[in-house]
Amino acid sequence: MRSINGGRPAADEYTSFFAGYIDHVPDGDILAILQTQLDATHALLAPLSRVQALARPTPADWNLLEVLGHITDGEQVFAYRALRIARGDPAPLAGFEQETTSARRTAPTGCSIICATTA
């Protein structure tokens, strides 16, 4: 695995909204950190049954697959934004309304679908 440790972004490189997220990222080689998180997530989710993955703490709450779907949607939005920024695209970036997007999302029907993609 390659090693990337470009350091933390300067405060003027992101809006204050994202400061809390950035503050939660540990110092170190970001690729190693991401691999460790991926391995830990897989170990946590792989043993879950379909019933466990679809359970809701309350009827109004999202189930685990919906939460994972939301995270995946967000990662795809951020990856697309990063691509546009890296290519110097001057067009304004569209917003991301999580509630609207989540309401239209069709979650997979079993944890193995999500977990298999992390193996």
C-alpha positions in Angstrom: 0.0 0.0 0.0 1.2 3.5 -0.8 1.7 6.0 2.0 0.2 9.4 1.9 0.7 11.9 4.7 0.1 15.3 3.2 -0.9 16.7 6.6 -4.1 18.3 7.7 -5.8 20.9 5.4 -5.4 24.5 6.5 -8.5 26.1 7.9 -8.9 28.3 4.8 -9.1 25.2 2.6 -12.6 24.1 3.8 -15.7 25.8 5.2 -16.3 25.8 9.0 -19.2 23.4 8.5 -16.6 20.6 7.9 -14.3 21.4 10.8 -15.9 18.9 13.1 -15.4 16.1 10.6 -11.8 17.0 9.9 -11.0 17.2 13.6 -12.2 13.6 14.0 -9.6 12.3 11.5 -6.6 10.9 13.3 -3.1 12.1 12.4 -1.0 9.7 10.3 -1.0 8.0 6.9 -4.5 8.5 5.6 -4.5 5.3 3.4 -3.5 3.2 6.4 -6.1 4.9 8.5 -8.8 4.2 5.8 -7.7 0.6 5.5 -7.9 0.1 9.3 -11.4 1.6 9.3 -12.5 -0.5 6.4 -11.2 -3.7 8.1 -12.9 -2.7 11.4 -16.2 -1.9 9.6 -16.2 -5.2 7.8 -15.5 -7.1 11.0 -18.4 -5.3 12.7 -20.9 -5.8 9.9 -20.1 -9.1 8.3 -21.7 -11.3 11.1 -25.0 -9.4 11.0 -28.1 -11.2 9.7 -30.6 -9.6 7.4 -33.0 -9.2 10.3 -30.4 -7.3 12.3 -29.4 -5.1 9.4 -33.0 -4.1 8.7 -34.0 -3.5 12.4 -35.0 0.0 13.4 -34.5 1.3 16.9 -37.9 3.1 16.5 -40.2 3.2 13.5 -39.0 6.7 12.7 -35.3 5.7 12.8 -33.2 4.5 9.9 -32.1 0.9 9.8 -28.4 0.0 9.5 -28.6 -0.5 5.7 -30.2 3.0 5.3 -27.4 4.5 7.4 -24.8 2.7 5.3 -26.5 3.8 2.2 -26.5 7.4 3.4 -22.8 7.2 4.1 -22.2 5.7 0.7 -24.2 8.4 -1.0 -22.2 11.1 0.8 -18.9 9.5 -0.1 -19.9 9.4 -3.8 -20.9 13.1 -3.7 -17.6 14.1 -2.0 -15.6 11.9 -4.5 -17.3 13.6 -7.4 -16.7 17.0 -5.9 -13.0 16.1 -5.4 -12.7 15.0 -9.0 -14.2 18.3 -10.2 -11.9 20.3 -8.0 -8.8 18.3 -9.0 -9.7 18.9 -12.7 -10.1 22.6 -12.1 -13.8 22.6 -13.2 -15.0 26.2 -12.6 -18.7 25.4 -12.6 -20.4 25.7 -9.3 -20.9 22.5 -7.4 -24.5 21.4 -6.8 -25.8 21.0 -3.3 -26.6 17.7 -1.6 -29.9 17.5 0.2 -29.6 14.4 2.3 -33.2 14.0 3.3 -34.5 14.2 -0.3 -31.8 11.8 -1.5 -32.3 9.4 1.3 -36.1 9.3 0.8 -35.5 8.2 -2.8 -32.8 5.7 -2.1 -33.6 2.0 -2.3 -31.5 0.1 0.2 -30.1 -3.4 -0.5 -32.1 -6.1 1.2 -29.2 -7.8 3.0 -26.1 -6.9 4.9 -24.0 -9.3 2.8 -24.5 -7.0 -0.2 -22.9 -4.1 1.6 -20.3 -6.2 3.5 -19.3 -8.1 0.3 -18.2 -4.8 -1.3 -15.7 -4.2 1.5 -14.0 -7.6 1.3 
